[in-house]
Amino acid sequence: MAAALRAGLLGVGMMGRHHARVLRELDGVELVAIADPGGDPHGVAGELEILPDIDALIAAGIDCAVVAVPTRFHEDAALKLAAAGVHTLVEKPIAHTVEAGQRMVEAFERAGLVGAVGHIERFNPALQELRRRLEAGDLGAVYQIQTRRQGPFPSRIGDVGVAKDLASHDVDLTAWVAQSDYERIFAQTTFKSGREHEDMIAITGRLASGVIVNHLVNWLSPMKERLTVVTGEKGSFVADTSTGDLTFYANGTIPLEWESVSTFRGVSEGDVTRYAFVKREPLRVEHEAFRDAVLGMPTDIVTMRQGLRTLEVVEAALESARSDESTPL
């Protein structure tokens, strides 16, 4: 039996503590080192020593690493890990700037290492099932994808705005679900909470395939909402990623008998189906995909190059909001 991959974790804050738990439970992986200059606020280290920095983490002799520190520190950590020959999963967004992300992509590709970005929504069971059903043709042609990701402000986020922290999820999952890149985008932002970064963004755009997209994202809503709606030829899929549920609203087949509106070829309400399927923890599925990629197995990870493209789209949305003009991509 092959030896387990020696894994290191940089950062054990709100997200890092969950990475620690999953790494300890993952077959074929052994969590051997944790580093965080801020200590261990959630008490997840157990018998492991809390190392002071990325250099100490690398010195522990690791095969792969997870980087879960604030975004502005991603580039420095990733470049050191690439230089040391360590496969790396970096939490989203990939970096604080497109230029930093590009340097990370080039470093990992040049070294022939697996570099991944933690866009966890791709591994949500509702979206995995949605993607499968779209590929099977259950919706026919896709016309529109809209997402709503709204809720209260998480005080732990201080270095980026809602676009990079949350809208990046929707940009990534939309391009992945539709299997098409963004072609043009327009956005508007607001700053209502007294912070330097935006706390609300509304994005509209078009994919290269012609699919229309809309994203409503904010930190100003008292209700938490995580919805993806895909409308197409045969009806609409609604994926609720907070519960992992997927529902299909079929177009009706009852003919119109009202003569004055029969010339409008719209749709009517049909059957509604909520699907039953296995719902596994997205973070665990993400880690399994990363592990398998490190082992050279075919898998569907979010590569650093894909993570960079997502950041480019988000940056274009922010530039659109500043200029009040649509931005080609």
MARDO-255201 format. One record per residue: residue in three letters; x, y, z of N, C-alpha, C, O in turn. Coordinates in steps of 0.05 Angstrom, whole numbers, plus 5000, padded with zeros to 4 digits. Each point is the difference from the previous one (the first is absolute). Example, Ala and Ser with C-alpha at 12.3 -4.5 7.8 and 13.67 -1.06 7.14 Angstrom:
REM MARDO-255201
ALA526448865156498250245000501850245000502150005013;SER497250214973501650245001498550225014501050225004;
This chain:
REM MARDO-255201
MET501749765000498350245000501850255000501950025015;ALA497450174968501650254998499850165026497949995013;ALA504250144993500050175024498150234997499650104978;ALA499349995044498150234999501450254993502450045007;LEU496250144979501150264994500450165026498150015016;ARG504250124987500550165023498950294994501050134982;ALA496949955033498750254994500650215022500349935023;GLY500050324968500450225018497750204996498850024979;LEU500650135042497850195000501150275010501050025022;LEU498650194961500850275008497450165006498550064982;GLY501150005043497750155008497849825013499049824987;VAL500450235038497949855014497950195012499249985023;GLY499950214960497950185007497349864996499749765002;MET498350404990497349904997499849784979498549815003;MET502950234974500049804979502149785005499549774995;GLY502850325015502249815004499349785019500949774997;ARG497550285023499249795019498549784987500349775008;HIS498150304972498549794985501949844982499649764997;HIS502350374991502049864985501549805017500649774992;ALA500150315033501449825018498449755006501049784999;ARG496450265006498349775006499949814977500349765003;VAL499250344973499749834976502749864994500049774993;LEU502250385008502649884995500549765018501249804992;ARG498050225033500449795020498349754993500749785008;GLU497150264979498149794994500449874972498749814994;LEU503050314990500249934972501949764996502350005009;ASP496649794978501749774993502350084983499750164981;GLY502649725024502450054984501450265005501950074986;VAL497350075035501250265007500550015030498349915016;GLU504050194992500650045028500750295005501950114988;LEU496650025030500750285007502349995019499749905023;VAL502650204968502549985016501050265011501650015019;ALA497350214971501050275009498050214996498550014980;ILE501350185039498350234999501650255007501649995018;ALA498050224966501350255006498050235000498250014983;ASP502150165036498350245002501350205018500349955024;PRO500650284966501350205017498250115022500950125020;GLY496449844977498150095020499449795021498350055017;GLY503049724982499549795020497749824992499549964976;ASP499149935043497949804995497550085014499349895021;PRO499250314969497750125014497749805005498550035018;HIS501349764965497849815002500949735011498449825002;GLY504150165006500949765013499949754983499149795008;VAL501850234966499849784982502649854996500149794988;ALA502150315024502649884994500349735013501549834990;GLY497250125033500349745013502949965010501150175014;GLU500149614978502749945008502150144983502449995006;LEU496750144972501950134983500950275011498450145012;GLU504149934984501050265007499050214980500049954976;ILE499350295034499350214982502650144991501350145016;LEU499349834958502550114990499550304993497750094997;PRO504550075002499750294998499450114972498750214998;ASP502149644981499750124973500249794978500449765006;ILE499450334970500149824977502749864997500149764992;ASP502050375015502749884998500249765019501149794992;ALA497950235032500049785019498349774990500649775004;LEU497150304983498249794990501449844978499849765000;ILE501650374982501449874979502249825012500549784990;ALA500950325030502249855013499049745013501749835005;ALA495750155000499049755012499949774980499549775008;GLY501150284967500149794980497349914991499249785005;ILE499450404981497249944991499949954970501650104985;ASP496449745007499649954972497950194988500250074976;CYS497950015040497950184991499250195022500549945024;ALA498250284969499350205020497450134994499150014977;VAL499650095043497650164998500650285011501050025023;VAL498450194962500550275009497350135006498450054982;ALA501250015043497450125009500550245018499050035022;VAL502650164967500750255013498750224985499049954977;PRO500950305033498850224985501250034972502349934995;THR496050164987500750004971502650144994501549904982;ARG499250315031502450154994502549845005502250084991;PHE497749705024502349845006500249754982501949855002;HIS496250114980500049774983502449984982501349794998;GLU499450434989502249994980502649915013501449824991;ASP499450315031502549945013500249715008502049874995;ALA495850035017500049725009500149814976501549805000;ALA496950264980499949824977502649984985500949794991;LEU500450445005502650004985502149845016501649874987;LYS498450155039501949855016499449704998501949844999;LEU495650095002499249724998500749894972500949774998;ALA498750384981500749914973503049964998500949804988;ALA500750385023502949984999500949755015502149894994;ALA496450035026500749775016498949744989500549785011;GLY498050234967498949764987497649895015499649755000;VAL498850425012497649915015497550064985499550234993;HIS498949575002497350034987498350175020500149965024;THR498350224965498750195018497150064992499450044976;LEU498949975044497250094997499850265015500450015025;VAL499050214961499750275012497150075002498549964980;GLU500750145043497250095002499450224980501850154992;LYS495649885000499350214982499850275015499750005024;PRO500650224961500950024972503049934998501450005020;ILE499549944956502849904997502050205012502049925012;ALA497550344984501950205009498650275002497750034993;HIS503750175018498950275004500050164974498550194998;THR503149744982500150134974500349794978500949785005;VAL498350304971500349824977503049954995500749784993;GLU501050425010502849974996501249805019501749834992;ALA497550185033501049805020499049724992501649815002;GLY495950174990499049744992501449894976500549764999;GLN500250414982501549914977502749895007500949794990;ARG500550345029502649905009499749735014501749824996;MET496150145018499649745013499549784980501149785001;VAL497250284979499449814979502649914986500549764995;GLU501150444997502449944985502049835017501349834990;ALA498950235036501849865017499249705002501849834999;PHE495750115005499249725003500149864973500749764999;GLU498650374979500149874974502949944993500749794989;ARG501150405016502849974994501249775016501849854990;ALA497350125035501149785017498649734996500949805011;GLY497050204972498649754995498549905025499749765003;LEU499350435013498649935025497050044997499150164983;VAL499449715034497150045001499550255016500750025023;GLY498050184965499250245013497050034998498950004977;ALA499750025045497150014999499050245017501450105017;VAL496149984978498750225015497549895012498549864988;GLY501050225037497849895016497350134994498850115018;HIS500249874958497350094993498149775007499349844983;ILE500050155042498649765011497249964989499049775000;GLU499750444989497349974990499849804977498049874996;ARG504250104989499949814978499549715010499049834986;PHE501750135040499749735011497549975017499649795013;ASN498750414986497449985014498349794986499950004975;PRO498849825040498549794986497850094982499449874980;ALA499350365026497950104983501150094973498849954979;LEU503550175021501250094975501349784984500049994976;GLN501149815039501049764986497849864986500349914977;GLU497450065036497749874987498950174977499249894980;LEU500750375024499150184979501849974975498949974978;ARG503750045026501849974977499649734986500049994975;ARG499649805040499649744988497450004983500049894978;ARG497950235032497450004986500150184975498749944980;LEU502850285022500350174977501549864978499350014976;GLU502849845031501649854981498349784987500449934977;ALA497749965038498249794990497850114982498549854988;GLY501350425011498050124982497350035013498050054986;ASP501849935041497450015013498650274997497650025002;LEU504050204993498850264997499950094971498750204994;GLY502649664989500250094972501950244999502050015015;ALA497550174967501750244997499850175025497850045011;VAL504550064998500050185024499850294990501550084982;TYR496750075031499650284992501250205020501250204992;GLN498649745034500750195020500949865025499049795008;ILE503150335006500849915026500050245019501450204994;GLN497149785027500050225020500749895027499249775007;THR502250385009500849925027499350225020500050234993;ARG499349685031499650195022501549905024499549785010;ARG502350385000501849935022500050245020501550184997;GLN496749815022499550235017499949915029499349785007;GLY501650415011499949945028501450215016501050204989;PRO499249775038501350205017503050004995501149814989;PHE500250415020502950024997501549825019499450005024;PRO502549844966501749835017502350175010501750084984;SER498549975041502050195011502949904995501950155002;ARG498449594992502749894996501350094974502449994997;ILE496050114984501050094974500850295002498350175004;GLY504349894992500850285002501750104977500450244997;ASP500649574986502050094980498850024972501450104982;VAL496249805013498750024974497150075003498949995022;GLY499950104956497150065001498349754993501149784996;VAL496350275002498249784995500449884972499349774996;ALA501750384985500449904973502149775000499549784989;LYS502850275023502149795000499449785020500649774995;ASP498150305027499449795020497749824992500249765002;LEU497650364988497649844994499449984971499449784990;ALA500650444995499349994972501949824984499249894980;SER503250075030501949824987498949714999500549864981;HIS498050075040498749734999498149984976500049814986;ASP498350405011498049994979501250014972499049874981;VAL503150295016501350014974501249734993499749904977;ASP501649975042501349744995497949794994500249854980;LEU497750145037498049784996498450044975499349804987;THR500250455005498550054975501549914976498849874983;ALA503750215014501649914978500349704999500149884978;TRP500150005045500449715002497449854993500049814984;VAL497750285027497449884994499450024970499149814988;ALA501450435001499350044972502149904981499549984976;GLN503049965035502249934983500550214978500449934977;SER499650325032500450224982501250245015499250055023;ASP502650094965501450225013498350264997498250024983;TYR502450175034498750274999501150154976502349994993;GLU495850154993500750164977499850305005501750154990;ARG496349935025499650295006498650025027498449835008;ILE502250395007498950035026499550295007501450184991;PHE496549875025499450265010499249975030498749815007;ALA502250385009499449975029499550275013500950214990;GLN497849785033499650245017500649915029499349785008;THR501950415007500749945028498950215018499450224992;THR500549715034499350205021501949965023501149795005;PHE499250435011501750005024498350115022499950245004;LYS498849595011498050095020500949955029498750105019;SER503449744985500849925027502450155012501049935021;GLY499950284964502250155010502749884997502050095012;ARG498349704971502549884995501150094973498650124984;GLU504049835011501250094975499349834977500250084977;HIS498849685028499249824978497049994997498550065018;GLU500749874958497149984994498649795016501249795006;ASP496350265002498549805015497649904984498449845011;MET501250254965497849914983500950034971501150204992;ILE498349604992500650014971497849864985499049795007;ALA500250344971498149884981501449984973500950194989;ILE499249565001501549954975498149884979498449835006;THR501950274970498649884977501949964978502050154997;GLY497649654986501949954979499149794981497749915001;ARG504150014982499449794980502549824998502350095000;LEU497149654997502149804996500649984970498450084983;ALA503849805010500749964972498049834986499650024975;SER499049815039497949834988497450144995498249894988;GLY501650375021497650154997498250005024498050145001;VAL502649705019498449995025500250265015502250115003;ILE495550005005499950245016500449935029499049805010;VAL502650375005500549945028499450255017500350234991;ASN498849725033499550215020500849905027499449775008;HIS502050405007500949935027499350235019500850234996;LEU497749715026499450195021501449905025499549795010;VAL502450375000501749925022500250235020500650234992;ASN499049715034500450225019500549895028499549765006;TRP501550425011500349955029498150185016500550055023;LEU497350034965498250195012497249895005498250155008;SER501549594988497349885004499849855026501949865007;PRO495950175008499749855025499349714995500149845019;MET499350094956499449724994502249884983501350144984;LYS499349615021502249874985498849844977498249845003;GLU502850214973499049884976502349914982501950154996;ARG497949604994502049894983498649844978499749765002;LEU499550384977498549874979501250034972501250214994;THR498649594990500850004972497649914984499149775004;VAL500050394977497749944983500949984971501150204990;VAL498449584998500849964972497449964984498549805004;THR501050374977497550004984500749924972501950104988;GLY496549725001500649914973497549914985497850075006;GLU502749774974498049924981497749845012497750034992;LYS502949815029497949835011499050085027498349875012;GLY502850355000499250095026502250135015501750144988;SER498349835038502150135017500949815022498449865013;PHE504250144992501249865023500550215021501050224994;VAL498449725031500750175023501749845019499149815012;ALA503450284991501949875019500350175024500850234998;ASP498649665025500350145026502549895013500049785010;THR502350374988502549885010500350025030501849895011;SER496350255002500150005030498949745011500749925022;THR497549954963498849755009500949764982499649775008;GLY501650294969500749784982497749894984500249794988;ASP497650365010497649904986500050104971501050214994;LEU497949624988499750074972497149944993499049785003;THR499650434986497249974992499850084970501350184991;PHE496949674995499550064972497250084996498149875009;TYR501550364978497450114994499649974970501250144984;ALA497249665008499649944972498150194987498150105012;ASN502349954962498150154985497449844997500149754997;GLY497650385004497549864998499449914972501150114981;THR497249695016499349904974497050044993499049914980;ILE499650235038497250064996499750224979501150215004;PRO497449744974499850204979498350245010498249975016;LEU502550274973498550245006497450004986499849944976;GLU498050125039497450024987498950284999497750054992;TRP503950145018499250285000501050134974502450054997;GLU495849994985500850074973501650264998501950024984;SER497550185034501450254998503049995008501550184993;VAL499349615021502849985008501349764987502449955005;SER496249914978501149764988502350064980501649824994;THR498550434997502150074981502750045015502150004987;PHE497850035040502550025015501049725007498749865015;ARG503650074974501049735005501749995024502549974999;GLY496450065024501449985025499849725012499549814985;VAL500950175041499749745013498050025022499250225008;SER499949555002498149995022501249825022502049864995;GLU496850155028501149845022499549704996497849924992;GLY504349925012499849724998500649865026499650115021;ASP501449654978500649845024502550125014501750114987;VAL498349855039502350095016501249755013498649855013;THR504050114984501449765010502450085017501750154991;ARG498349765034502450045017501549735001498849805009;TYR503650204982501549754996501249905026500850165018;ALA499449584985501449875022502649894989500149864980;PHE502150215033502749904992501850015024499450145020;VAL502949734978501950005022501150285004500850134981;LYS499349965044501150275006502449975019499749975024;ARG502650054963502549985015501150285007499350194985;GLU502349845035501050265008501850114978501949864991;PRO497550384999501650114977503050025006501649944982;LEU499150145042502950025006501449744998502349984991;ARG496449815018501349734998500349914971502149904992;VAL495950164992500149934971502250164987501549894983;GLU498850365024502150174989502749895008501849994982;HIS498649935043502649895008500649744986502349944994;GLU495749895002500449754986500950054972501849864989;ALA497050344998500850074972502950095000501549934982;PHE499250245037502850105001502049785005502149984987;ARG497249845032501749775006500449834975502349924994;ASP495650024992500249834976501650144979501549864985;ALA498350405012501650154981503049985006501649964983;VAL499050065043502849985009501149724993502349974994;LEU495949835009500849724995500149944970500649774992;GLY498750434991500149964971497549874988500149914977;MET497750095038497649884991498350214986500150245007;PRO498249694973498250194987497950105020498649845012;THR501150424990498150115019499350294991501450114983;ASP496549995028499050274992500550205022498250075015;ILE504350034987500650205019499650284988499850024975;VAL500250195041500150274990503050074999501250065020;THR499849954956502950054996500650295007498250175000;MET504349895004500850285005499450174976499350245003;ARG501049654973499450164976497050074999499350224993;GLN499049595015497250055001499350215022498350174996;GLY503149805027499650195021500950284992498750205008;LEU503449824976500950264990497950124981499550245002;ARG499449594981497950114982497650115016498950214993;THR500449655028497850105017500750275012498350185000;LEU504149855009500950265011500050214978499350235006;GLU501549714970499950194978497250104995499550244995;VAL498549585006497250074995499050185023498750204995;VAL502049735029499250175023501250274999498750205005;GLU503949814988501350264997498750174978499850245003;ALA499549634976498650144978497350115009499250224992;ALA499449635025497550095011500450255017498550194998;LEU503649815019500550235017500850244983499350235006;GLU502349724972500750224983497550114985499850244997;SER498449594996497550084987498450185019498950204992;ALA501049735034498650165019501250275004498650205003;ARG504149814996501450265002499650184976499750245003;SER500349644973499850154976497150044990499550174983;ASP498749685028497250004992499649924971498350104986;GLU503549725005499849904972500449705001501249895018;SER497649974962500449724998502949944991501250164987;THR499849615022502849924995500149754984498949795009;PRO502550214968500449744985502249845014501750115013;LEU498249634984501949825012501549834979501749845008;
